[in-house]
Amino acid sequence: MTDADDHGPEGLAADLPHLTRRRLVLTGLAMGGAALSLWAARGRAGTVTGTAADGSVCVANPVETEGPFPADGTNVREGQTVNILTEEGVIREDIRTSIGGLTPVAEGVPVTLEITLVDVNRACTPLGGMAVYVWQCDAAGIYSIYAAQDRNYLRGVGISDDQGRVRFTTIFPACYPGRWPHVHFEVFSSAEMAVSGKGALLTSQFALPEAECRAVYDNQPLYARSRETIEEVSLSGDGIFRDASKAELAAQMLVLEGDPAGGYRATGRVGVML
């Protein structure tokens, strides 16, 4: 993989001409540091919700750390800026493969992930044309690029459709020491805004439900390490999820259907405050 200093933002830029059929909407939104601080303060001061026309409630997902392995241009490895968002082909649905000339493919229980973005401040209306960057560890608990520089799989960007939906094909993540199984994501107003990784409207994480985690780890040899690790962690004790309100945690928990043999369909709704 190449870094942003050498090649600039051509990765997403190269993909943009192919997005017209996906109805990319340029919203021109940006959020500065002060606004991000306000967002974080509101998220921790109390749960923020919106009410849809049908009376259902959407919850603003709390801001969470991007962690040490975002590869979104906001951190440095060995003196170089690490940014997969500059790679051609990063806008894709199947994130199990590597891109940019790298070949390794992530193995594991397949997961079809569908994320729906809604505007909490506007009656939970769907948000189309937004860019969502997701990343996660593999079945061995390894994040590509950082611990394995020959691969950059399990990272990708999707553009939400008119119903606010973004879909990815990925694998079930491992449980590694110190963390409950999870998936990272960032929401940007457009693909152009995602290039630097610094204009995220929301940085947060999804948790995976315990029953499905145990089913995968107990039945699939690739996840052998996770069988022991999950006994040493808990959702209530997780350093990221433990300070969320009950409503926020429910919004952060993916809903899964399926089984370890055939794979899972995972869905999650993300409430964004614009």
C-alpha positions in Angstrom: 0.0 0.0 0.0 1.2 3.5 -0.7 0.9 6.5 1.6 -0.8 9.9 1.1 2.4 11.8 1.1 3.5 10.1 -2.1 0.3 10.0 -4.1 -2.2 12.5 -2.7 -6.0 11.9 -2.9 -6.2 10.0 -6.2 -7.6 6.8 -4.7 -11.2 8.1 -4.0 -10.9 10.6 -6.8 -10.3 7.8 -9.3 -13.4 6.0 -8.1 -15.7 9.0 -8.2 -16.6 8.8 -11.9 -18.0 5.4 -11.2 -20.4 6.6 -8.6 -23.0 8.4 -10.7 -25.2 5.3 -10.9 -25.1 5.2 -7.1 -26.5 8.8 -7.0 -23.7 10.4 -5.0 -25.0 13.6 -3.5 -22.5 16.3 -2.6 -23.8 17.9 0.6 -20.8 20.2 1.2 -20.9 19.6 4.9 -17.9 19.9 7.1 -17.4 19.8 10.9 -14.7 21.7 12.7 -12.9 20.9 15.9 -15.2 23.0 18.0 -18.3 21.3 16.6 -16.8 17.9 17.2 -16.2 18.9 20.8 -19.8 20.0 21.1 -20.9 16.7 19.6 -18.9 14.7 22.1 -20.2 16.7 25.0 -23.8 16.2 23.9 -23.3 12.5 23.4 -21.9 12.0 26.9 -24.2 14.5 28.7 -27.3 12.5 27.7 -28.8 10.4 24.9 -29.8 12.4 21.9 -32.8 11.1 20.0 -35.1 12.0 17.1 -38.6 10.9 16.2 -39.6 9.7 12.8 -43.0 10.4 11.1 -44.2 7.0 12.1 -43.4 7.6 15.7 -40.3 5.4 15.9 -37.2 6.8 17.6 -33.6 7.0 16.3 -30.6 7.4 18.6 -27.6 9.5 17.9 -24.6 7.1 18.0 -22.0 8.3 20.5 -18.6 9.4 19.3 -15.9 6.8 20.0 -12.2 6.6 19.5 -10.9 5.6 16.1 -8.3 3.5 17.9 -4.6 3.1 16.8 -5.3 1.4 13.4 -7.6 3.7 11.3 -5.3 4.0 8.3 -7.4 7.1 7.3 -4.6 9.7 7.1 -4.9 10.8 10.7 -2.0 8.8 12.2 1.6 7.9 11.3 3.4 4.5 11.0 7.2 4.5 10.9 7.3 8.2 10.0 4.8 7.9 7.2 1.1 8.9 7.0 -1.0 5.8 6.6 -4.1 6.4 4.4 -5.9 3.6 2.6 -8.5 6.2 1.5 -6.1 7.3 -1.2 -6.0 3.9 -2.8 -7.9 3.3 -6.1 -10.6 0.8 -5.5 -11.2 1.6 -1.8 -14.9 2.4 -2.7 -16.2 -1.2 -2.8 -18.7 -3.5 -1.3 -16.6 -6.6 -0.7 -13.8 -5.7 1.7 -12.4 -9.2 2.1 -9.8 -8.7 -0.6 -6.7 -6.4 -0.6 -6.3 -3.6 -3.1 -3.5 -1.5 -4.5 -1.5 -4.4 -5.8 -1.7 -6.5 -2.6 -3.2 -10.0 -2.8 -4.1 -11.5 0.6 -7.8 -12.3 1.2 -9.4 -12.3 4.6 -10.8 -15.8 5.6 -13.5 -16.3 8.1 -17.3 -16.6 8.6 -18.9 -14.3 6.0 -20.9 -11.4 7.1 -23.1 -9.1 4.9 -23.2 -5.8 6.8 -25.9 -3.2 6.0 -25.7 0.2 7.7 -28.5 2.7 7.5 -27.7 6.4 8.1 -30.4 8.7 9.5 -30.5 12.4 10.4 -31.4 12.5 14.1 -32.2 16.3 13.9 -34.5 15.9 10.9 -37.1 13.3 12.0 -34.8 10.3 11.4 -34.8 10.9 7.6 -32.4 8.7 5.6 -29.1 10.3 4.6 -28.1 9.5 1.0 -24.8 10.3 -0.7 -22.8 10.0 2.5 -19.5 8.1 2.6 -18.9 5.4 5.3 -15.5 4.0 5.9 -15.4 0.7 7.9 -12.5 -1.2 9.2 -12.0 -4.2 11.5 -9.6 -7.0 12.6 -9.5 -10.4 10.9 -10.2 -13.8 12.3 -6.8 -13.8 14.1 -7.4 -10.4 15.7 -5.0 -8.6 13.3 -5.5 -5.2 11.7 -4.2 -5.1 8.2 -1.5 -2.6 7.2 -0.2 -2.2 10.8 0.6 -5.7 12.0 0.5 -7.2 8.5 1.9 -4.7 5.9 1.5 -7.1 3.0 -2.3 -6.8 3.2 -4.9 -4.0 3.5 -8.1 -6.1 3.6 -11.2 -5.5 5.8 -11.1 -1.8 5.0 -13.4 0.0 2.6 -15.7 2.9 1.8 -19.4 2.7 0.7 -21.7 5.5 -0.5 -25.2 5.5 1.0 -28.2 5.2 -1.3 -31.4 7.2 -1.2 -32.6 5.1 1.7 -29.4 5.8 3.6 -28.1 2.3 3.2 -24.5 1.1 2.8 -23.6 -2.5 2.3 -20.4 -4.4 2.8 -19.3 -8.0 2.5 -16.9 -8.8 5.3 -16.1 -11.5 7.8 -16.9 -12.0 11.5 -14.2 -10.2 13.5 -12.1 -11.9 16.2 -12.0 -11.1 19.9 -8.6 -9.9 20.8 -7.2 -9.1 24.3 -8.8 -6.1 26.0 -11.7 -5.4 23.7 -15.2 -6.8 23.0 -15.6 -7.8 19.3 -16.4 -4.7 17.3 -16.3 -2.9 13.9 -15.0 0.6 13.5 -16.6 3.2 11.2 -16.5 6.8 10.2 -19.2 8.8 8.4 -18.3 11.6 5.9 -20.5 14.0 4.0 -19.1 12.8 0.7 -16.4 10.7 -0.9 -14.4 13.8 -1.5 -14.5 14.7 2.2 -13.4 11.2 3.2 -10.1 11.4 1.3 -8.1 13.0 4.2 -10.0 11.2 6.9 -10.0 14.4 8.9 -13.5 15.7 8.1 -15.6 12.8 9.7 -19.0 13.8 10.9 -19.0 10.8 13.2 -16.4 8.3 14.3 -17.8 5.4 16.2 -17.9 1.6 16.6 -20.4 -1.3 16.4 -20.4 -4.1 19.0 -21.3 -7.7 18.1 -23.8 -9.7 20.2 -22.4 -12.3 22.6 -24.5 -15.3 21.5 -23.3 -15.0 17.9 -19.7 -14.4 19.0 -19.6 -17.5 21.1 -21.3 -19.5 18.3 -18.7 -18.5 15.8 -15.7 -18.9 18.1 -16.8 -22.3 19.4 -17.5 -23.8 16.0 -14.9 -22.3 13.6 -11.2 -23.3 13.9 -10.0 -20.0 12.5 -11.3 -18.3 15.6 -9.6 -20.7 18.1 -7.8 -17.8 20.0 -11.1 -15.9 20.4 -12.6 -18.8 22.3 -10.2 -18.1 25.2 -10.1 -14.3 24.8 -13.8 -13.7 25.0 -13.8 -15.3 28.5 -11.5 -12.5 29.6 -13.5 -9.6 28.4 -17.1 -8.3 28.7 -19.3 -5.8 27.0 -20.1 -4.0 30.3 -16.4 -3.8 31.1 -15.2 -2.7 27.6 -13.4 0.6 27.7 -15.3 1.9 24.7 -18.9 0.7 25.2 -19.2 0.8 29.0 -19.9 4.5 29.2 -22.8 4.4 26.7 -26.3 4.8 27.9 -28.7 1.9 27.5 -30.3 3.4 24.4 -26.8 4.3 22.9 -25.5 0.8 23.5 -28.6 -0.7 21.8 -27.9 1.5 18.8 -24.3 0.4 18.7 -25.2 -3.3 18.8 -25.4 -5.0 15.4 -28.4 -7.2 14.8 -27.4 -10.6 13.3 -29.3 -13.3 11.5 -27.7 -16.5 10.4 -25.3 -19.1 11.7 -21.6 -19.9 11.8 -21.9 -22.4 8.9 -23.7 -20.3 6.4 -22.7 -16.8 7.6 -24.6 -13.8 8.9 -26.5 -10.8 7.8 -25.7 -7.9 10.1 -27.7 -4.7 10.3 -27.2 -1.5 12.2 -28.7 2.0 12.1 -26.5 5.0 12.7 -28.0 8.2 13.9 -26.0 11.3 12.8 -26.5 14.8 14.0 -26.2 17.4 11.2 
